[in-house]
Amino acid sequence: MAKKSNRIMVGLVCTVCGSFNYISERNKVNTNEKLTVKKYCPHCRRRTIHKETQKFK
């Protein structure tokens, strides 16, 4: 039987325009705070900060 993983899927939302751009996963045991990553936003056409959200659209 497979071992249950501690990793969860999270969505990344642009903080400038609010568009849902990326899906990533993080370890919920080692990382307690929400994920913030600087990624490229195709709607803003520049690199912006993307924050974690649980809700997938």
PDBQT receptor file of N, H, CA, C and O in Angstrom, charges set to zero:
ATOM      1  N   MET A   1       0.838  -1.172   0.000  1.00  0.00    +0.000 N 
ATOM      2  CA  MET A   1       0.000   0.000   0.000  1.00  0.00    +0.000 C 
ATOM      3  C   MET A   1       0.889   1.244   0.000  1.00  0.00    +0.000 C 
ATOM      4  O   MET A   1       1.932   1.272   0.654  1.00  0.00    +0.000 OA
ATOM      5  N   ALA A   2       0.477   2.247  -0.722  1.00  0.00    +0.000 N 
ATOM      6  H   ALA A   2      -0.369   2.224  -1.253  1.00  0.00    +0.000 HD
ATOM      7  CA  ALA A   2       1.256   3.474  -0.844  1.00  0.00    +0.000 C 
ATOM      8  C   ALA A   2       1.145   4.314   0.416  1.00  0.00    +0.000 C 
ATOM      9  O   ALA A   2       0.101   4.354   1.068  1.00  0.00    +0.000 OA
ATOM     10  N   LYS A   3       2.234   4.980   0.742  1.00  0.00    +0.000 N 
ATOM     11  H   LYS A   3       3.081   4.948   0.213  1.00  0.00    +0.000 HD
ATOM     12  CA  LYS A   3       2.272   5.858   1.902  1.00  0.00    +0.000 C 
ATOM     13  C   LYS A   3       1.603   7.190   1.570  1.00  0.00    +0.000 C 
ATOM     14  O   LYS A   3       1.830   7.747   0.496  1.00  0.00    +0.000 OA
ATOM     15  N   LYS A   4       0.786   7.698   2.481  1.00  0.00    +0.000 N 
ATOM     16  H   LYS A   4       0.602   7.245   3.353  1.00  0.00    +0.000 HD
ATOM     17  CA  LYS A   4       0.121   8.981   2.254  1.00  0.00    +0.000 C 
ATOM     18  C   LYS A   4       1.140  10.107   2.338  1.00  0.00    +0.000 C 
ATOM     19  O   LYS A   4       1.932  10.166   3.278  1.00  0.00    +0.000 OA
ATOM     20  N   SER A   5       1.119  10.985   1.369  1.00  0.00    +0.000 N 
ATOM     21  H   SER A   5       0.476  10.937   0.605  1.00  0.00    +0.000 HD
ATOM     22  CA  SER A   5       2.100  12.057   1.271  1.00  0.00    +0.000 C 
ATOM     23  C   SER A   5       1.685  13.256   2.110  1.00  0.00    +0.000 C 
ATOM     24  O   SER A   5       0.499  13.475   2.359  1.00  0.00    +0.000 OA
ATOM     25  N   ASN A   6       2.674  14.028   2.541  1.00  0.00    +0.000 N 
ATOM     26  H   ASN A   6       3.637  13.850   2.339  1.00  0.00    +0.000 HD
ATOM     27  CA  ASN A   6       2.437  15.262   3.286  1.00  0.00    +0.000 C 
ATOM     28  C   ASN A   6       2.338  16.467   2.369  1.00  0.00    +0.000 C 
ATOM     29  O   ASN A   6       2.179  17.590   2.847  1.00  0.00    +0.000 OA
ATOM     30  N   ARG A   7       2.428  16.262   1.070  1.00  0.00    +0.000 N 
ATOM     31  H   ARG A   7       2.558  15.350   0.681  1.00  0.00    +0.000 HD
ATOM     32  CA  ARG A   7       2.414  17.366   0.112  1.00  0.00    +0.000 C 
ATOM     33  C   ARG A   7       0.973  17.651  -0.329  1.00  0.00    +0.000 C 
ATOM     34  O   ARG A   7       0.184  16.732  -0.547  1.00  0.00    +0.000 OA
ATOM     35  N   ILE A   8       0.649  18.943  -0.454  1.00  0.00    +0.000 N 
ATOM     36  H   ILE A   8       1.290  19.689  -0.276  1.00  0.00    +0.000 HD
ATOM     37  CA  ILE A   8      -0.687  19.353  -0.887  1.00  0.00    +0.000 C 
ATOM     38  C   ILE A   8      -0.560  20.246  -2.110  1.00  0.00    +0.000 C 
ATOM     39  O   ILE A   8       0.438  20.946  -2.277  1.00  0.00    +0.000 OA
ATOM     40  N   MET A   9      -1.570  20.219  -2.959  1.00  0.00    +0.000 N 
ATOM     41  H   MET A   9      -2.382  19.650  -2.823  1.00  0.00    +0.000 HD
ATOM     42  CA  MET A   9      -1.612  21.060  -4.154  1.00  0.00    +0.000 C 
ATOM     43  C   MET A   9      -2.173  22.429  -3.772  1.00  0.00    +0.000 C 
ATOM     44  O   MET A   9      -3.174  22.523  -3.063  1.00  0.00    +0.000 OA
ATOM     45  N   VAL A  10      -1.521  23.482  -4.247  1.00  0.00    +0.000 N 
ATOM     46  H   VAL A  10      -0.707  23.406  -4.823  1.00  0.00    +0.000 HD
ATOM     47  CA  VAL A  10      -1.968  24.853  -3.990  1.00  0.00    +0.000 C 
ATOM     48  C   VAL A  10      -1.958  25.628  -5.296  1.00  0.00    +0.000 C 
ATOM     49  O   VAL A  10      -1.171  25.336  -6.197  1.00  0.00    +0.000 OA
ATOM     50  N   GLY A  11      -2.822  26.599  -5.390  1.00  0.00    +0.000 N 
ATOM     51  H   GLY A  11      -3.461  26.835  -4.658  1.00  0.00    +0.000 HD
ATOM     52  CA  GLY A  11      -2.859  27.480  -6.554  1.00  0.00    +0.000 C 
ATOM     53  C   GLY A  11      -2.141  28.779  -6.230  1.00  0.00    +0.000 C 
ATOM     54  O   GLY A  11      -2.141  29.227  -5.084  1.00  0.00    +0.000 OA
ATOM     55  N   LEU A  12      -1.530  29.383  -7.242  1.00  0.00    +0.000 N 
ATOM     56  H   LEU A  12      -1.530  29.019  -8.174  1.00  0.00    +0.000 HD
ATOM     57  CA  LEU A  12      -0.823  30.650  -7.052  1.00  0.00    +0.000 C 
ATOM     58  C   LEU A  12      -1.561  31.762  -7.793  1.00  0.00    +0.000 C 
ATOM     59  O   LEU A  12      -1.825  31.653  -8.990  1.00  0.00    +0.000 OA
ATOM     60  N   VAL A  13      -1.890  32.828  -7.072  1.00  0.00    +0.000 N 
ATOM     61  H   VAL A  13      -1.675  32.916  -6.099  1.00  0.00    +0.000 HD
ATOM     62  CA  VAL A  13      -2.670  33.942  -7.601  1.00  0.00    +0.000 C 
ATOM     63  C   VAL A  13      -1.811  35.196  -7.585  1.00  0.00    +0.000 C 
ATOM     64  O   VAL A  13      -1.107  35.467  -6.612  1.00  0.00    +0.000 OA
ATOM     65  N   CYS A  14      -1.876  35.960  -8.671  1.00  0.00    +0.000 N 
ATOM     66  H   CYS A  14      -2.448  35.740  -9.462  1.00  0.00    +0.000 HD
ATOM     67  CA  CYS A  14      -1.131  37.215  -8.785  1.00  0.00    +0.000 C 
ATOM     68  C   CYS A  14      -1.696  38.233  -7.796  1.00  0.00    +0.000 C 
ATOM     69  O   CYS A  14      -2.912  38.391  -7.683  1.00  0.00    +0.000 OA
ATOM     70  N   THR A  15      -0.806  38.922  -7.081  1.00  0.00    +0.000 N 
ATOM     71  H   THR A  15       0.181  38.794  -7.172  1.00  0.00    +0.000 HD
ATOM     72  CA  THR A  15      -1.260  39.916  -6.100  1.00  0.00    +0.000 C 
ATOM     73  C   THR A  15      -1.645  41.235  -6.753  1.00  0.00    +0.000 C 
ATOM     74  O   THR A  15      -2.364  42.028  -6.146  1.00  0.00    +0.000 OA
ATOM     75  N   VAL A  16      -1.184  41.495  -7.981  1.00  0.00    +0.000 N 
ATOM     76  H   VAL A  16      -0.599  40.851  -8.474  1.00  0.00    +0.000 HD
ATOM     77  CA  VAL A  16      -1.481  42.756  -8.653  1.00  0.00    +0.000 C 
ATOM     78  C   VAL A  16      -2.846  42.704  -9.334  1.00  0.00    +0.000 C 
ATOM     79  O   VAL A  16      -3.701  43.550  -9.074  1.00  0.00    +0.000 OA
ATOM     80  N   CYS A  17      -3.055  41.714 -10.204  1.00  0.00    +0.000 N 
ATOM     81  H   CYS A  17      -2.360  41.026 -10.415  1.00  0.00    +0.000 HD
ATOM     82  CA  CYS A  17      -4.299  41.655 -10.975  1.00  0.00    +0.000 C 
ATOM     83  C   CYS A  17      -5.283  40.602 -10.458  1.00  0.00    +0.000 C 
ATOM     84  O   CYS A  17      -6.457  40.636 -10.828  1.00  0.00    +0.000 OA
ATOM     85  N   GLY A  18      -4.838  39.672  -9.615  1.00  0.00    +0.000 N 
ATOM     86  H   GLY A  18      -3.885  39.644  -9.314  1.00  0.00    +0.000 HD
ATOM     87  CA  GLY A  18      -5.728  38.680  -9.034  1.00  0.00    +0.000 C 
ATOM     88  C   GLY A  18      -6.017  37.486  -9.925  1.00  0.00    +0.000 C 
ATOM     89  O   GLY A  18      -6.941  36.724  -9.643  1.00  0.00    +0.000 OA
ATOM     90  N   SER A  19      -5.253  37.302 -10.993  1.00  0.00    +0.000 N 
ATOM     91  H   SER A  19      -4.502  37.922 -11.222  1.00  0.00    +0.000 HD
ATOM     92  CA  SER A  19      -5.504  36.181 -11.897  1.00  0.00    +0.000 C 
ATOM     93  C   SER A  19      -4.822  34.917 -11.383  1.00  0.00    +0.000 C 
ATOM     94  O   SER A  19      -3.744  34.971 -10.791  1.00  0.00    +0.000 OA
ATOM     95  N   PHE A  20      -5.466  33.790 -11.620  1.00  0.00    +0.000 N 
ATOM     96  H   PHE A  20      -6.341  33.747 -12.102  1.00  0.00    +0.000 HD
ATOM     97  CA  PHE A  20      -4.988  32.473 -11.204  1.00  0.00    +0.000 C 
ATOM     98  C   PHE A  20      -4.092  31.939 -12.314  1.00  0.00    +0.000 C 
ATOM     99  O   PHE A  20      -4.579  31.650 -13.407  1.00  0.00    +0.000 OA
ATOM    100  N   ASN A  21      -2.779  31.800 -12.056  1.00  0.00    +0.000 N 
ATOM    101  H   ASN A  21      -2.383  32.035 -11.168  1.00  0.00    +0.000 HD
ATOM    102  CA  ASN A  21      -1.833  31.486 -13.108  1.00  0.00    +0.000 C 
ATOM    103  C   ASN A  21      -1.131  30.147 -12.956  1.00  0.00    +0.000 C 
ATOM    104  O   ASN A  21      -0.884  29.483 -13.963  1.00  0.00    +0.000 OA
ATOM    105  N   TYR A  22      -0.801  29.724 -11.757  1.00  0.00    +0.000 N 
ATOM    106  H   TYR A  22      -1.001  30.263 -10.939  1.00  0.00    +0.000 HD
ATOM    107  CA  TYR A  22       0.051  28.555 -11.573  1.00  0.00    +0.000 C 
ATOM    108  C   TYR A  22      -0.531  27.607 -10.533  1.00  0.00    +0.000 C 
ATOM    109  O   TYR A  22      -1.308  28.010  -9.668  1.00  0.00    +0.000 OA
ATOM    110  N   ILE A  23      -0.136  26.325 -10.638  1.00  0.00    +0.000 N 
ATOM    111  H   ILE A  23       0.495  25.998 -11.341  1.00  0.00    +0.000 HD
ATOM    112  CA  ILE A  23      -0.438  25.306  -9.646  1.00  0.00    +0.000 C 
ATOM    113  C   ILE A  23       0.891  24.733  -9.179  1.00  0.00    +0.000 C 
ATOM    114  O   ILE A  23       1.757  24.405  -9.990  1.00  0.00    +0.000 OA
ATOM    115  N   SER A  24       1.043  24.617  -7.871  1.00  0.00    +0.000 N 
ATOM    116  H   SER A  24       0.340  24.884  -7.213  1.00  0.00    +0.000 HD
ATOM    117  CA  SER A  24       2.266  24.087  -7.300  1.00  0.00    +0.000 C 
ATOM    118  C   SER A  24       1.900  23.188  -6.129  1.00  0.00    +0.000 C 
ATOM    119  O   SER A  24       0.726  23.064  -5.779  1.00  0.00    +0.000 OA
ATOM    120  N   GLU A  25       2.890  22.569  -5.534  1.00  0.00    +0.000 N 
ATOM    121  H   GLU A  25       3.843  22.669  -5.819  1.00  0.00    +0.000 HD
ATOM    122  CA  GLU A  25       2.638  21.781  -4.340  1.00  0.00    +0.000 C 
ATOM    123  C   GLU A  25       3.680  22.135  -3.292  1.00  0.00    +0.000 C 
ATOM    124  O   GLU A  25       4.801  22.532  -3.611  1.00  0.00    +0.000 OA
ATOM    125  N   ARG A  26       3.280  21.982  -2.028  1.00  0.00    +0.000 N 
ATOM    126  H   ARG A  26       2.369  21.660  -1.770  1.00  0.00    +0.000 HD
ATOM    127  CA  ARG A  26       4.190  22.270  -0.936  1.00  0.00    +0.000 C 
ATOM    128  C   ARG A  26       4.004  21.233   0.157  1.00  0.00    +0.000 C 
ATOM    129  O   ARG A  26       2.961  20.585   0.249  1.00  0.00    +0.000 OA
ATOM    130  N   ASN A  27       5.027  21.087   0.981  1.00  0.00    +0.000 N 
ATOM    131  H   ASN A  27       5.874  21.613   0.906  1.00  0.00    +0.000 HD
ATOM    132  CA  ASN A  27       4.982  20.162   2.099  1.00  0.00    +0.000 C 
ATOM    133  C   ASN A  27       4.326  20.870   3.272  1.00  0.00    +0.000 C 
ATOM    134  O   ASN A  27       4.850  21.873   3.758  1.00  0.00    +0.000 OA
ATOM    135  N   LYS A  28       3.181  20.363   3.739  1.00  0.00    +0.000 N 
ATOM    136  H   LYS A  28       2.755  19.549   3.344  1.00  0.00    +0.000 HD
ATOM    137  CA  LYS A  28       2.447  21.051   4.793  1.00  0.00    +0.000 C 
ATOM    138  C   LYS A  28       3.072  20.848   6.168  1.00  0.00    +0.000 C 
ATOM    139  O   LYS A  28       2.746  21.582   7.101  1.00  0.00    +0.000 OA
ATOM    140  N   VAL A  29       3.962  19.872   6.315  1.00  0.00    +0.000 N 
ATOM    141  H   VAL A  29       4.227  19.275   5.557  1.00  0.00    +0.000 HD
ATOM    142  CA  VAL A  29       4.623  19.653   7.600  1.00  0.00    +0.000 C 
ATOM    143  C   VAL A  29       5.799  20.611   7.767  1.00  0.00    +0.000 C 
ATOM    144  O   VAL A  29       5.950  21.209   8.832  1.00  0.00    +0.000 OA
ATOM    145  N   ASN A  30       6.627  20.770   6.751  1.00  0.00    +0.000 N 
ATOM    146  H   ASN A  30       6.504  20.284   5.885  1.00  0.00    +0.000 HD
ATOM    147  CA  ASN A  30       7.824  21.605   6.848  1.00  0.00    +0.000 C 
ATOM    148  C   ASN A  30       7.544  23.084   6.632  1.00  0.00    +0.000 C 
ATOM    149  O   ASN A  30       8.260  23.924   7.176  1.00  0.00    +0.000 OA
ATOM    150  N   THR A  31       6.521  23.426   5.851  1.00  0.00    +0.000 N 
ATOM    151  H   THR A  31       5.939  22.744   5.409  1.00  0.00    +0.000 HD
ATOM    152  CA  THR A  31       6.215  24.813   5.518  1.00  0.00    +0.000 C 
ATOM    153  C   THR A  31       4.862  25.179   6.111  1.00  0.00    +0.000 C 
ATOM    154  O   THR A  31       3.821  24.798   5.576  1.00  0.00    +0.000 OA
ATOM    155  N   ASN A  32       4.877  25.916   7.213  1.00  0.00    +0.000 N 
ATOM    156  H   ASN A  32       5.723  26.225   7.648  1.00  0.00    +0.000 HD
ATOM    157  CA  ASN A  32       3.630  26.285   7.885  1.00  0.00    +0.000 C 
ATOM    158  C   ASN A  32       2.990  27.528   7.289  1.00  0.00    +0.000 C 
ATOM    159  O   ASN A  32       1.764  27.619   7.211  1.00  0.00    +0.000 OA
ATOM    160  N   GLU A  33       3.817  28.495   6.862  1.00  0.00    +0.000 N 
ATOM    161  H   GLU A  33       4.812  28.421   6.925  1.00  0.00    +0.000 HD
ATOM    162  CA  GLU A  33       3.265  29.736   6.316  1.00  0.00    +0.000 C 
ATOM    163  C   GLU A  33       2.868  29.543   4.855  1.00  0.00    +0.000 C 
ATOM    164  O   GLU A  33       3.264  28.571   4.213  1.00  0.00    +0.000 OA
ATOM    165  N   LYS A  34       2.082  30.482   4.345  1.00  0.00    +0.000 N 
ATOM    166  H   LYS A  34       1.761  31.273   4.866  1.00  0.00    +0.000 HD
ATOM    167  CA  LYS A  34       1.642  30.394   2.952  1.00  0.00    +0.000 C 
ATOM    168  C   LYS A  34       2.793  30.690   2.000  1.00  0.00    +0.000 C 
ATOM    169  O   LYS A  34       3.711  31.443   2.326  1.00  0.00    +0.000 OA
ATOM    170  N   LEU A  35       2.727  30.093   0.838  1.00  0.00    +0.000 N 
ATOM    171  H   LEU A  35       1.982  29.482   0.574  1.00  0.00    +0.000 HD
ATOM    172  CA  LEU A  35       3.777  30.208  -0.163  1.00  0.00    +0.000 C 
ATOM    173  C   LEU A  35       3.670  31.543  -0.892  1.00  0.00    +0.000 C 
ATOM    174  O   LEU A  35       2.578  31.932  -1.307  1.00  0.00    +0.000 OA
ATOM    175  N   THR A  36       4.781  32.248  -1.053  1.00  0.00    +0.000 N 
ATOM    176  H   THR A  36       5.669  31.933  -0.716  1.00  0.00    +0.000 HD
ATOM    177  CA  THR A  36       4.852  33.459  -1.870  1.00  0.00    +0.000 C 
ATOM    178  C   THR A  36       6.050  33.310  -2.796  1.00  0.00    +0.000 C 
ATOM    179  O   THR A  36       7.172  33.080  -2.344  1.00  0.00    +0.000 OA
ATOM    180  N   VAL A  37       5.803  33.444  -4.100  1.00  0.00    +0.000 N 
ATOM    181  H   VAL A  37       4.892  33.630  -4.468  1.00  0.00    +0.000 HD
ATOM    182  CA  VAL A  37       6.833  33.236  -5.111  1.00  0.00    +0.000 C 
ATOM    183  C   VAL A  37       6.743  34.365  -6.131  1.00  0.00    +0.000 C 
ATOM    184  O   VAL A  37       5.648  34.812  -6.471  1.00  0.00    +0.000 OA
ATOM    185  N   LYS A  38       7.889  34.825  -6.618  1.00  0.00    +0.000 N 
ATOM    186  H   LYS A  38       8.779  34.461  -6.342  1.00  0.00    +0.000 HD
ATOM    187  CA  LYS A  38       7.908  35.829  -7.668  1.00  0.00    +0.000 C 
ATOM    188  C   LYS A  38       7.901  35.099  -9.007  1.00  0.00    +0.000 C 
ATOM    189  O   LYS A  38       8.878  34.440  -9.363  1.00  0.00    +0.000 OA
ATOM    190  N   LYS A  39       6.787  35.218  -9.757  1.00  0.00    +0.000 N 
ATOM    191  H   LYS A  39       5.994  35.753  -9.468  1.00  0.00    +0.000 HD
ATOM    192  CA  LYS A  39       6.602  34.505 -11.021  1.00  0.00    +0.000 C 
ATOM    193  C   LYS A  39       6.143  35.494 -12.097  1.00  0.00    +0.000 C 
ATOM    194  O   LYS A  39       5.772  36.630 -11.802  1.00  0.00    +0.000 OA
ATOM    195  N   TYR A  40       6.179  35.032 -13.347  1.00  0.00    +0.000 N 
ATOM    196  H   TYR A  40       6.480  34.109 -13.586  1.00  0.00    +0.000 HD
ATOM    197  CA  TYR A  40       5.731  35.850 -14.470  1.00  0.00    +0.000 C 
ATOM    198  C   TYR A  40       4.212  35.778 -14.588  1.00  0.00    +0.000 C 
ATOM    199  O   TYR A  40       3.638  34.689 -14.589  1.00  0.00    +0.000 OA
ATOM    200  N   CYS A  41       3.566  36.927 -14.686  1.00  0.00    +0.000 N 
ATOM    201  H   CYS A  41       4.033  37.811 -14.685  1.00  0.00    +0.000 HD
ATOM    202  CA  CYS A  41       2.121  37.004 -14.894  1.00  0.00    +0.000 C 
ATOM    203  C   CYS A  41       1.860  37.402 -16.338  1.00  0.00    +0.000 C 
ATOM    204  O   CYS A  41       2.269  38.488 -16.749  1.00  0.00    +0.000 OA
ATOM    205  N   PRO A  42       1.184  36.549 -17.134  1.00  0.00    +0.000 N 
ATOM    206  CA  PRO A  42       0.928  36.902 -18.529  1.00  0.00    +0.000 C 
ATOM    207  C   PRO A  42      -0.076  38.046 -18.695  1.00  0.00    +0.000 C 
ATOM    208  O   PRO A  42      -0.068  38.719 -19.726  1.00  0.00    +0.000 OA
ATOM    209  N   HIS A  43      -0.931  38.277 -17.710  1.00  0.00    +0.000 N 
ATOM    210  H   HIS A  43      -0.938  37.731 -16.873  1.00  0.00    +0.000 HD
ATOM    211  CA  HIS A  43      -1.904  39.369 -17.806  1.00  0.00    +0.000 C 
ATOM    212  C   HIS A  43      -1.246  40.720 -17.535  1.00  0.00    +0.000 C 
ATOM    213  O   HIS A  43      -1.546  41.704 -18.213  1.00  0.00    +0.000 OA
ATOM    214  N   CYS A  44      -0.354  40.772 -16.550  1.00  0.00    +0.000 N 
ATOM    215  H   CYS A  44      -0.110  39.973 -16.000  1.00  0.00    +0.000 HD
ATOM    216  CA  CYS A  44       0.375  42.009 -16.239  1.00  0.00    +0.000 C 
ATOM    217  C   CYS A  44       1.587  42.186 -17.150  1.00  0.00    +0.000 C 
ATOM    218  O   CYS A  44       2.099  43.296 -17.293  1.00  0.00    +0.000 OA
ATOM    219  N   ARG A  45       2.036  41.124 -17.753  1.00  0.00    +0.000 N 
ATOM    220  H   ARG A  45       1.620  40.222 -17.637  1.00  0.00    +0.000 HD
ATOM    221  CA  ARG A  45       3.216  41.075 -18.619  1.00  0.00    +0.000 C 
ATOM    222  C   ARG A  45       4.489  41.519 -17.895  1.00  0.00    +0.000 C 
ATOM    223  O   ARG A  45       5.308  42.253 -18.448  1.00  0.00    +0.000 OA
ATOM    224  N   ARG A  46       4.641  41.061 -16.650  1.00  0.00    +0.000 N 
ATOM    225  H   ARG A  46       3.975  40.464 -16.201  1.00  0.00    +0.000 HD
ATOM    226  CA  ARG A  46       5.849  41.303 -15.865  1.00  0.00    +0.000 C 
ATOM    227  C   ARG A  46       5.899  40.314 -14.709  1.00  0.00    +0.000 C 
ATOM    228  O   ARG A  46       4.939  39.587 -14.456  1.00  0.00    +0.000 OA
ATOM    229  N   ARG A  47       7.032  40.297 -14.012  1.00  0.00    +0.000 N 
ATOM    230  H   ARG A  47       7.812  40.888 -14.217  1.00  0.00    +0.000 HD
ATOM    231  CA  ARG A  47       7.174  39.419 -12.858  1.00  0.00    +0.000 C 
ATOM    232  C   ARG A  47       6.551  40.076 -11.641  1.00  0.00    +0.000 C 
ATOM    233  O   ARG A  47       6.891  41.207 -11.293  1.00  0.00    +0.000 OA
ATOM    234  N   THR A  48       5.634  39.364 -10.993  1.00  0.00    +0.000 N 
ATOM    235  H   THR A  48       5.357  38.446 -11.276  1.00  0.00    +0.000 HD
ATOM    236  CA  THR A  48       4.954  39.875  -9.808  1.00  0.00    +0.000 C 
ATOM    237  C   THR A  48       4.977  38.807  -8.729  1.00  0.00    +0.000 C 
ATOM    238  O   THR A  48       5.342  37.660  -8.991  1.00  0.00    +0.000 OA
ATOM    239  N   ILE A  49       4.593  39.177  -7.531  1.00  0.00    +0.000 N 
ATOM    240  H   ILE A  49       4.296  40.108  -7.318  1.00  0.00    +0.000 HD
ATOM    241  CA  ILE A  49       4.509  38.230  -6.427  1.00  0.00    +0.000 C 
ATOM    242  C   ILE A  49       3.198  37.461  -6.532  1.00  0.00    +0.000 C 
ATOM    243  O   ILE A  49       2.131  38.055  -6.684  1.00  0.00    +0.000 OA
ATOM    244  N   HIS A  50       3.285  36.143  -6.450  1.00  0.00    +0.000 N 
ATOM    245  H   HIS A  50       4.152  35.660  -6.326  1.00  0.00    +0.000 HD
ATOM    246  CA  HIS A  50       2.118  35.267  -6.461  1.00  0.00    +0.000 C 
ATOM    247  C   HIS A  50       1.988  34.626  -5.089  1.00  0.00    +0.000 C 
ATOM    248  O   HIS A  50       2.968  34.126  -4.537  1.00  0.00    +0.000 OA
ATOM    249  N   LYS A  51       0.777  34.640  -4.538  1.00  0.00    +0.000 N 
ATOM    250  H   LYS A  51      -0.019  35.046  -4.987  1.00  0.00    +0.000 HD
ATOM    251  CA  LYS A  51       0.523  34.071  -3.220  1.00  0.00    +0.000 C 
ATOM    252  C   LYS A  51      -0.330  32.815  -3.342  1.00  0.00    +0.000 C 
ATOM    253  O   LYS A  51      -1.064  32.625  -4.311  1.00  0.00    +0.000 OA
ATOM    254  N   GLU A  52      -0.211  31.987  -2.348  1.00  0.00    +0.000 N 
ATOM    255  H   GLU A  52       0.385  32.142  -1.561  1.00  0.00    +0.000 HD
ATOM    256  CA  GLU A  52      -0.912  30.699  -2.323  1.00  0.00    +0.000 C 
ATOM    257  C   GLU A  52      -2.391  30.874  -2.027  1.00  0.00    +0.000 C 
ATOM    258  O   GLU A  52      -2.783  31.718  -1.220  1.00  0.00    +0.000 OA
ATOM    259  N   THR A  53      -3.209  30.060  -2.695  1.00  0.00    +0.000 N 
ATOM    260  H   THR A  53      -2.890  29.375  -3.350  1.00  0.00    +0.000 HD
ATOM    261  CA  THR A  53      -4.628  29.980  -2.389  1.00  0.00    +0.000 C 
ATOM    262  C   THR A  53      -5.048  28.524  -2.489  1.00  0.00    +0.000 C 
ATOM    263  O   THR A  53      -4.462  27.758  -3.254  1.00  0.00    +0.000 OA
ATOM    264  N   GLN A  54      -6.044  28.142  -1.733  1.00  0.00    +0.000 N 
ATOM    265  H   GLN A  54      -6.520  28.764  -1.111  1.00  0.00    +0.000 HD
ATOM    266  CA  GLN A  54      -6.526  26.762  -1.741  1.00  0.00    +0.000 C 
ATOM    267  C   GLN A  54      -7.597  26.550  -2.807  1.00  0.00    +0.000 C 
ATOM    268  O   GLN A  54      -7.816  25.428  -3.264  1.00  0.00    +0.000 OA
ATOM    269  N   LYS A  55      -8.257  27.628  -3.197  1.00  0.00    +0.000 N 
ATOM    270  H   LYS A  55      -8.079  28.539  -2.826  1.00  0.00    +0.000 HD
ATOM    271  CA  LYS A  55      -9.402  27.518  -4.100  1.00  0.00    +0.000 C 
ATOM    272  C   LYS A  55      -8.942  27.464  -5.550  1.00  0.00    +0.000 C 
ATOM    273  O   LYS A  55      -8.293  28.391  -6.035  1.00  0.00    +0.000 OA
ATOM    274  N   PHE A  56      -9.280  26.374  -6.246  1.00  0.00    +0.000 N 
ATOM    275  H   PHE A  56      -9.807  25.621  -5.852  1.00  0.00    +0.000 HD
ATOM    276  CA  PHE A  56      -8.972  26.235  -7.660  1.00  0.00    +0.000 C 
ATOM    277  C   PHE A  56     -10.188  26.652  -8.466  1.00  0.00    +0.000 C 
ATOM    278  O   PHE A  56     -11.314  26.280  -8.136  1.00  0.00    +0.000 OA
ATOM    279  N   LYS A  57      -9.963  27.431  -9.529  1.00  0.00    +0.000 N 
ATOM    280  H   LYS A  57      -9.048  27.734  -9.797  1.00  0.00    +0.000 HD
ATOM    281  CA  LYS A  57     -11.079  27.878 -10.373  1.00  0.00    +0.000 C 
ATOM    282  C   LYS A  57     -11.229  26.972 -11.564  1.00  0.00    +0.000 C 
ATOM    283  O   LYS A  57     -12.115  27.184 -12.392  1.00  0.00    +0.000 OA
TER     284      LYS A  57
